[in-house]
Amino acid sequence: MAESKLAESLRKFLNEMATDAVEERVVDYVIREVRNGRKLADALNDPYVRNRLSGEKLERVLSNPEVIAAIESEIRGAFDRKEFGFTD
């Protein structure tokens, strides 16, 4: 029994590490896309993002401080350029 609990704990740990690595790559991707001038919604709708994140994981990505900073930068830039996104 102890071996199965150990194996289960190890499996859970490795799955969490893999999930964290995927989330980290998605965070990097979203930040890069937003900094390159794309709208956040467009970057989040990319198949690369949608295929890798569940709704729960997407919430964690959106709460990442680096993503928040990139979003704030996008908003500041829109105000500087007077591009408020009310019309396309």
The first five atom37 places (N, CA, C, CB, O) and aatype in JSON, in Angstrom:
{
  "aatype": [12, 0, 6, 15, 11, 10, 0, 6, 15, 10, 1, 11, 13, 10, 2, 6, 12, 0, 16, 3, 0, 19, 6, 6, 1, 19, 19, 3, 18, 19, 9, 1, 6, 19, 1, 2, 7, 1, 11, 10, 0, 3, 0, 10, 2, 3, 14, 18, 19, 1, 2, 1, 10, 15, 7, 6, 11, 10, 6, 1, 19, 10, 15, 2, 14, 6, 19, 9, 0, 0, 9, 6, 15, 6, 9, 1, 7, 0, 13, 3, 1, 11, 6, 13, 7, 13, 16, 3],
  "atom_mask": [
    [1, 1, 1, 1, 1],
    [1, 1, 1, 1, 1],
    [1, 1, 1, 1, 1],
    [1, 1, 1, 1, 1],
    [1, 1, 1, 1, 1],
    [1, 1, 1, 1, 1],
    [1, 1, 1, 1, 1],
    [1, 1, 1, 1, 1],
    [1, 1, 1, 1, 1],
    [1, 1, 1, 1, 1],
    [1, 1, 1, 1, 1],
    [1, 1, 1, 1, 1],
    [1, 1, 1, 1, 1],
    [1, 1, 1, 1, 1],
    [1, 1, 1, 1, 1],
    [1, 1, 1, 1, 1],
    [1, 1, 1, 1, 1],
    [1, 1, 1, 1, 1],
    [1, 1, 1, 1, 1],
    [1, 1, 1, 1, 1],
    [1, 1, 1, 1, 1],
    [1, 1, 1, 1, 1],
    [1, 1, 1, 1, 1],
    [1, 1, 1, 1, 1],
    [1, 1, 1, 1, 1],
    [1, 1, 1, 1, 1],
    [1, 1, 1, 1, 1],
    [1, 1, 1, 1, 1],
    [1, 1, 1, 1, 1],
    [1, 1, 1, 1, 1],
    [1, 1, 1, 1, 1],
    [1, 1, 1, 1, 1],
    [1, 1, 1, 1, 1],
    [1, 1, 1, 1, 1],
    [1, 1, 1, 1, 1],
    [1, 1, 1, 1, 1],
    [1, 1, 1, 0, 1],
    [1, 1, 1, 1, 1],
    [1, 1, 1, 1, 1],
    [1, 1, 1, 1, 1],
    [1, 1, 1, 1, 1],
    [1, 1, 1, 1, 1],
    [1, 1, 1, 1, 1],
    [1, 1, 1, 1, 1],
    [1, 1, 1, 1, 1],
    [1, 1, 1, 1, 1],
    [1, 1, 1, 1, 1],
    [1, 1, 1, 1, 1],
    [1, 1, 1, 1, 1],
    [1, 1, 1, 1, 1],
    [1, 1, 1, 1, 1],
    [1, 1, 1, 1, 1],
    [1, 1, 1, 1, 1],
    [1, 1, 1, 1, 1],
    [1, 1, 1, 0, 1],
    [1, 1, 1, 1, 1],
    [1, 1, 1, 1, 1],
    [1, 1, 1, 1, 1],
    [1, 1, 1, 1, 1],
    [1, 1, 1, 1, 1],
    [1, 1, 1, 1, 1],
    [1, 1, 1, 1, 1],
    [1, 1, 1, 1, 1],
    [1, 1, 1, 1, 1],
    [1, 1, 1, 1, 1],
    [1, 1, 1, 1, 1],
    [1, 1, 1, 1, 1],
    [1, 1, 1, 1, 1],
    [1, 1, 1, 1, 1],
    [1, 1, 1, 1, 1],
    [1, 1, 1, 1, 1],
    [1, 1, 1, 1, 1],
    [1, 1, 1, 1, 1],
    [1, 1, 1, 1, 1],
    [1, 1, 1, 1, 1],
    [1, 1, 1, 1, 1],
    [1, 1, 1, 0, 1],
    [1, 1, 1, 1, 1],
    [1, 1, 1, 1, 1],
    [1, 1, 1, 1, 1],
    [1, 1, 1, 1, 1],
    [1, 1, 1, 1, 1],
    [1, 1, 1, 1, 1],
    [1, 1, 1, 1, 1],
    [1, 1, 1, 0, 1],
    [1, 1, 1, 1, 1],
    [1, 1, 1, 1, 1],
    [1, 1, 1, 1, 1]
  ],
  "atom_positions": [
    [[0.81, -1.19, 0.0], [0.0, 0.0, 0.0], [0.86, 1.26, 0.0], [-0.92, 0.0, 1.19], [0.54, 2.21, -0.72]],
    [[1.91, 1.29, 0.78], [2.76, 2.48, 0.86], [3.36, 2.8, -0.49], [3.87, 2.28, 1.9], [3.49, 3.97, -0.84]],
    [[3.73, 1.78, -1.26], [4.3, 2.04, -2.58], [3.26, 2.68, -3.5], [4.82, 0.73, -3.21], [3.61, 3.57, -4.28]],
    [[2.02, 2.26, -3.42], [1.01, 2.85, -4.3], [0.74, 4.3, -3.92], [-0.28, 2.03, -4.24], [0.51, 5.13, -4.8]],
    [[0.76, 4.62, -2.61], [0.6, 6.02, -2.19], [1.79, 6.85, -2.66], [0.44, 6.11, -0.66], [1.62, 7.98, -3.11]],
    [[2.98, 6.28, -2.54], [4.17, 6.98, -3.01], [4.1, 7.19, -4.51], [5.44, 6.19, -2.63], [4.39, 8.28, -5.0]],
    [[3.73, 6.16, -5.24], [3.62, 6.27, -6.7], [2.56, 7.29, -7.07], [3.29, 4.91, -7.33], [2.75, 8.08, -8.0]],
    [[1.44, 7.29, -6.36], [0.37, 8.25, -6.62], [0.84, 9.68, -6.34], [-0.87, 7.92, -5.77], [0.56, 10.6, -7.12]],
    [[1.55, 9.87, -5.24], [2.08, 11.19, -4.9], [3.09, 11.66, -5.93], [2.72, 11.17, -3.51], [3.08, 12.83, -6.34]],
    [[3.95, 10.76, -6.36], [4.94, 11.1, -7.36], [4.28, 11.45, -8.69], [5.93, 9.95, -7.55], [4.66, 12.42, -9.34]],
    [[3.3, 10.68, -9.08], [2.56, 10.93, -10.32], [1.87, 12.3, -10.27], [1.52, 9.82, -10.57], [1.91, 13.06, -11.24]],
    [[1.25, 12.61, -9.13], [0.58, 13.9, -8.96], [1.6, 15.04, -9.05], [-0.17, 13.94, -7.6], [1.35, 16.05, -9.72]],
    [[2.73, 14.88, -8.38], [3.78, 15.89, -8.41], [4.28, 16.13, -9.83], [4.95, 15.47, -7.51], [4.43, 17.28, -10.26]],
    [[4.53, 15.06, -10.56], [5.02, 15.2, -11.94], [3.96, 15.83, -12.84], [5.43, 13.83, -12.49], [4.31, 16.63, -13.71]],
    [[2.7, 15.49, -12.66], [1.63, 16.1, -13.44], [1.53, 17.59, -13.17], [0.3, 15.42, -13.13], [1.34, 18.38, -14.09]],
    [[1.67, 17.97, -11.89], [1.63, 19.39, -11.54], [2.81, 20.13, -12.16], [1.63, 19.58, -10.02], [2.65, 21.25, -12.65]],
    [[3.98, 19.51, -12.14], [5.15, 20.15, -12.77], [4.93, 20.32, -14.26], [6.43, 19.31, -12.51], [5.25, 21.38, -14.81]],
    [[4.4, 19.32, -14.92], [4.14, 19.4, -16.35], [3.11, 20.48, -16.63], [3.66, 18.06, -16.9], [3.25, 21.24, -17.59]],
    [[2.06, 20.55, -15.81], [1.04, 21.58, -15.97], [1.64, 22.95, -15.79], [-0.11, 21.36, -14.98], [1.35, 23.87, -16.56]],
    [[2.48, 23.11, -14.77], [3.13, 24.4, -14.54], [3.98, 24.8, -15.74], [3.99, 24.35, -13.27], [3.98, 25.97, -16.12]],
    [[4.68, 23.85, -16.33], [5.53, 24.16, -17.49], [4.67, 24.59, -18.68], [6.39, 22.93, -17.87], [5.03, 25.52, -19.4]],
    [[3.54, 23.93, -18.88], [2.64, 24.3, -19.97], [2.09, 25.7, -19.72], [1.47, 23.28, -20.1], [2.09, 26.54, -20.62]],
    [[1.63, 25.95, -18.5], [1.1, 27.27, -18.17], [2.17, 28.35, -18.36], [0.58, 27.29, -16.73], [1.88, 29.43, -18.86]],
    [[3.39, 28.05, -17.95], [4.48, 29.02, -18.1], [4.72, 29.35, -19.57], [5.77, 28.48, -17.46], [4.93, 30.52, -19.92]],
    [[4.7, 28.35, -20.43], [4.88, 28.6, -21.86], [3.73, 29.41, -22.42], [5.01, 27.27, -22.63], [3.93, 30.28, -23.26]],
    [[2.51, 29.13, -21.97], [1.35, 29.9, -22.44], [1.44, 31.33, -21.93], [0.03, 29.24, -21.97], [1.15, 32.26, -22.68]],
    [[1.84, 31.53, -20.68], [2.03, 32.88, -20.15], [3.03, 33.63, -21.01], [2.51, 32.83, -18.67], [2.78, 34.77, -21.41]],
    [[4.17, 33.02, -21.31], [5.18, 33.66, -22.14], [4.61, 34.02, -23.51], [6.41, 32.74, -22.31], [4.86, 35.11, -24.03]],
    [[3.85, 33.12, -24.08], [3.25, 33.34, -25.4], [2.27, 34.52, -25.36], [2.52, 32.07, -25.88], [2.34, 35.41, -26.22]],
    [[1.38, 34.52, -24.38], [0.38, 35.59, -24.28], [1.06, 36.94, -24.07], [-0.61, 35.31, -23.13], [0.7, 37.92, -24.72]],
    [[2.04, 37.0, -23.18], [2.77, 38.25, -22.94], [3.44, 38.73, -24.22], [3.81, 38.06, -21.82], [3.35, 39.9, -24.56]],
    [[4.11, 37.84, -24.9], [4.81, 38.2, -26.15], [3.82, 38.73, -27.18], [5.58, 36.98, -26.72], [4.08, 39.74, -27.83]],
    [[2.7, 38.06, -27.35], [1.71, 38.47, -28.34], [1.12, 39.84, -28.0], [0.58, 37.43, -28.44], [0.96, 40.68, -28.88]],
    [[0.81, 40.07, -26.72], [0.25, 41.36, -26.31], [1.29, 42.46, -26.5], [-0.23, 41.31, -24.84], [0.96, 43.54, -26.98]],
    [[2.52, 42.19, -26.13], [3.58, 43.2, -26.29], [3.88, 43.48, -27.76], [4.85, 42.75, -25.59], [4.38, 44.55, -28.1]],
    [[3.57, 42.52, -28.62], [3.75, 42.73, -30.06], [2.56, 43.44, -30.69], [3.98, 41.39, -30.76], [2.49, 43.59, -31.91]],
    [[1.62, 43.88, -29.86], [0.52, 44.69, -30.36], [-0.79, 43.98, -30.57], [0.0, 0.0, 0.0], [-1.77, 44.6, -31.0]],
    [[-0.85, 42.69, -30.29], [-2.12, 41.97, -30.46], [-3.04, 42.25, -29.29], [-1.89, 40.46, -30.59], [-2.58, 42.53, -28.18]],
    [[-4.32, 42.18, -29.54], [-5.29, 42.32, -28.47], [-5.26, 41.05, -27.63], [-6.72, 42.59, -29.03], [-5.05, 39.95, -28.14]],
    [[-5.47, 41.24, -26.33], [-5.45, 40.1, -25.41], [-6.46, 39.04, -25.82], [-5.74, 40.57, -23.98], [-6.15, 37.85, -25.83]],
    [[-7.67, 39.46, -26.17], [-8.72, 38.5, -26.55], [-8.29, 37.66, -27.75], [-10.03, 39.24, -26.87], [-8.56, 36.46, -27.8]],
    [[-7.61, 38.3, -28.71], [-7.14, 37.56, -29.88], [-6.09, 36.52, -29.49], [-6.56, 38.52, -30.93], [-6.13, 35.38, -29.96]],
    [[-5.15, 36.92, -28.63], [-4.11, 35.98, -28.2], [-4.71, 34.82, -27.42], [-3.06, 36.7, -27.33], [-4.29, 33.67, -27.58]],
    [[-5.71, 35.11, -26.57], [-6.33, 34.05, -25.77], [-7.17, 33.11, -26.61], [-7.19, 34.66, -24.69], [-7.4, 31.97, -26.21]],
    [[-7.62, 33.57, -27.76], [-8.43, 32.72, -28.65], [-7.59, 31.9, -29.63], [-9.4, 33.57, -29.41], [-8.14, 31.11, -30.39]],
    [[-6.29, 32.09, -29.61], [-5.42, 31.29, -30.49], [-5.55, 29.81, -30.13], [-3.94, 31.76, -30.36], [-5.67, 29.46, -28.96]],
    [[-5.53, 28.95, -31.14], [-5.56, 27.51, -30.87], [-4.45, 27.07, -29.91], [-5.46, 26.73, -32.17], [-4.65, 26.16, -29.11]],
    [[-3.28, 27.71, -30.0], [-2.16, 27.35, -29.11], [-2.59, 27.47, -27.65], [-0.94, 28.27, -29.38], [-2.25, 26.61, -26.84]],
    [[-3.32, 28.51, -27.33], [-3.76, 28.73, -25.95], [-4.96, 27.84, -25.62], [-4.13, 30.22, -25.72], [-4.96, 27.15, -24.6]],
    [[-5.96, 27.85, -26.48], [-7.2, 27.1, -26.21], [-6.94, 25.61, -26.07], [-8.2, 27.33, -27.33], [-7.59, 24.94, -25.26]],
    [[-6.0, 25.07, -26.83], [-5.72, 23.63, -26.78], [-4.91, 23.21, -25.56], [-4.99, 23.21, -28.02], [-4.79, 22.02, -25.29]],
    [[-4.37, 24.17, -24.84], [-3.5, 23.82, -23.72], [-4.08, 24.15, -22.35], [-2.2, 24.52, -23.87], [-3.58, 23.67, -21.33]],
    [[-5.13, 24.98, -22.31], [-5.63, 25.44, -21.02], [-7.12, 25.17, -20.85], [-5.35, 26.9, -20.85], [-7.92, 25.45, -21.74]],
    [[-7.46, 24.65, -19.7], [-8.88, 24.56, -19.31], [-9.29, 25.93, -18.8], [-9.12, 23.43, -18.22], [-8.45, 26.83, -18.68]],
    [[-10.55, 26.1, -18.5], [-11.02, 27.37, -17.95], [-10.31, 27.73, -16.66], [0.0, 0.0, 0.0], [-9.96, 28.89, -16.43]],
    [[-10.11, 26.73, -15.81], [-9.43, 26.95, -14.53], [-7.98, 27.38, -14.74], [-9.48, 25.67, -13.67], [-7.48, 28.29, -14.08]],
    [[-7.31, 26.72, -15.66], [-5.91, 27.07, -15.93], [-5.82, 28.45, -16.57], [-5.26, 26.02, -16.85], [-4.88, 29.2, -16.28]],
    [[-6.78, 28.79, -17.42], [-6.8, 30.11, -18.04], [-6.94, 31.18, -16.96], [-7.94, 30.22, -19.07], [-6.3, 32.23, -17.04]],
    [[-7.78, 30.94, -15.97], [-7.92, 31.88, -14.85], [-6.59, 32.1, -14.14], [-8.97, 31.38, -13.86], [-6.25, 33.23, -13.78]],
    [[-5.84, 31.01, -13.94], [-4.53, 31.15, -13.29], [-3.58, 31.95, -14.16], [-3.92, 29.77, -12.99], [-2.81, 32.77, -13.65]],
    [[-3.61, 31.72, -15.47], [-2.74, 32.47, -16.38], [-3.1, 33.96, -16.32], [-2.86, 31.95, -17.83], [-2.21, 34.81, -16.26]],
    [[-4.39, 34.26, -16.33], [-4.82, 35.66, -16.32], [-4.53, 36.35, -14.99], [-6.29, 35.74, -16.62], [-4.5, 37.57, -14.93]],
    [[-4.31, 35.58, -13.93], [-3.96, 36.19, -12.64], [-2.45, 36.31, -12.46], [-4.55, 35.37, -11.5], [-1.98, 36.81, -11.44]],
    [[-1.69, 35.85, -13.45], [-0.23, 35.94, -13.39], [0.2, 37.41, -13.44], [0.43, 35.13, -14.56], [-0.25, 38.13, -14.33]],
    [[1.06, 37.87, -12.52], [1.47, 39.27, -12.49], [2.09, 39.77, -13.81], [2.46, 39.47, -11.38], [1.9, 40.93, -14.17]],
    [[2.81, 38.92, -14.51], [3.4, 39.34, -15.78], [2.33, 39.57, -16.84], [4.4, 38.3, -16.27], [2.43, 40.5, -17.64]],
    [[1.31, 38.74, -16.84], [0.21, 38.91, -17.79], [-0.55, 40.18, -17.45], [-0.74, 37.68, -17.77], [-0.91, 40.95, -18.35]],
    [[-0.8, 40.42, -16.18], [-1.49, 41.63, -15.75], [-0.69, 42.87, -16.17], [-1.71, 41.63, -14.22], [-1.27, 43.84, -16.66]],
    [[0.63, 42.84, -16.0], [1.47, 43.97, -16.41], [1.39, 44.19, -17.92], [2.93, 43.73, -15.99], [1.34, 45.34, -18.37]],
    [[1.37, 43.12, -18.7], [1.26, 43.25, -20.16], [-0.09, 43.84, -20.54], [1.47, 41.88, -20.84], [-0.18, 44.65, -21.46]],
    [[-1.15, 43.44, -19.85], [-2.48, 43.99, -20.11], [-2.51, 45.47, -19.76], [-3.55, 43.22, -19.3], [-3.04, 46.28, -20.53]],
    [[-1.94, 45.82, -18.62], [-1.89, 47.24, -18.23], [-1.12, 48.05, -19.26], [-1.25, 47.4, -16.84], [-1.5, 49.18, -19.59]],
    [[-0.05, 47.49, -19.76], [0.75, 48.17, -20.8], [-0.07, 48.36, -22.06], [2.03, 47.38, -21.1], [0.0, 49.41, -22.7]],
    [[-0.84, 47.34, -22.43], [-1.7, 47.43, -23.61], [-2.73, 48.55, -23.44], [-2.41, 46.08, -23.86], [-2.98, 49.3, -24.38]],
    [[-3.3, 48.65, -22.27], [-4.3, 49.69, -21.99], [-3.66, 51.07, -22.04], [-4.96, 49.46, -20.61], [-4.21, 51.98, -22.65]],
    [[-2.48, 51.23, -21.41], [-1.77, 52.52, -21.46], [-1.47, 52.92, -22.89], [-0.47, 52.45, -20.65], [-1.66, 54.07, -23.28]],
    [[-1.0, 51.95, -23.69], [-0.68, 52.22, -25.08], [-1.91, 52.63, -25.88], [0.0, 0.0, 0.0], [-1.84, 53.52, -26.73]],
    [[-3.05, 51.99, -25.6], [-4.29, 52.35, -26.3], [-4.69, 53.78, -25.97], [-5.42, 51.38, -25.91], [-5.14, 54.51, -26.85]],
    [[-4.53, 54.18, -24.72], [-4.86, 55.55, -24.37], [-3.87, 56.53, -24.99], [-4.87, 55.72, -22.84], [-4.26, 57.61, -25.45]],
    [[-2.6, 56.16, -25.02], [-1.6, 57.04, -25.65], [-1.89, 57.24, -27.13], [-0.19, 56.46, -25.47], [-1.72, 58.33, -27.66]],
    [[-2.35, 56.17, -27.79], [-2.65, 56.25, -29.23], [-4.09, 56.67, -29.49], [-2.38, 54.91, -29.89], [-4.49, 56.86, -30.63]],
    [[-4.85, 56.82, -28.41], [-6.28, 57.15, -28.5], [-7.04, 56.09, -29.28], [-6.48, 58.52, -29.15], [-7.96, 56.4, -30.04]],
    [[-6.65, 54.84, -29.09], [-7.31, 53.68, -29.7], [-8.03, 52.93, -28.58], [-6.29, 52.73, -30.47], [-7.45, 52.07, -27.92]],
    [[-9.28, 53.28, -28.39], [-10.0, 52.73, -27.26], [-10.75, 51.45, -27.56], [-10.94, 53.74, -26.74], [-11.3, 50.85, -26.64]],
    [[-10.8, 51.02, -28.79], [-11.42, 49.76, -29.15], [-12.93, 49.77, -29.14], [0.0, 0.0, 0.0], [-13.56, 48.7, -29.14]],
    [[-13.54, 50.95, -29.14], [-15.0, 50.99, -29.17], [-15.55, 50.68, -30.54], [-15.5, 52.35, -28.72], [-16.69, 50.24, -30.67]],
    [[-14.76, 50.89, -31.57], [-15.17, 50.59, -32.93], [-14.04, 49.85, -33.61], [-15.56, 51.86, -33.71], [-12.88, 50.03, -33.26]],
    [[-14.39, 49.04, -34.59], [-13.34, 48.31, -35.35], [-13.17, 48.9, -36.71], [-13.67, 46.83, -35.48], [-12.34, 48.43, -37.49]]
  ]
}
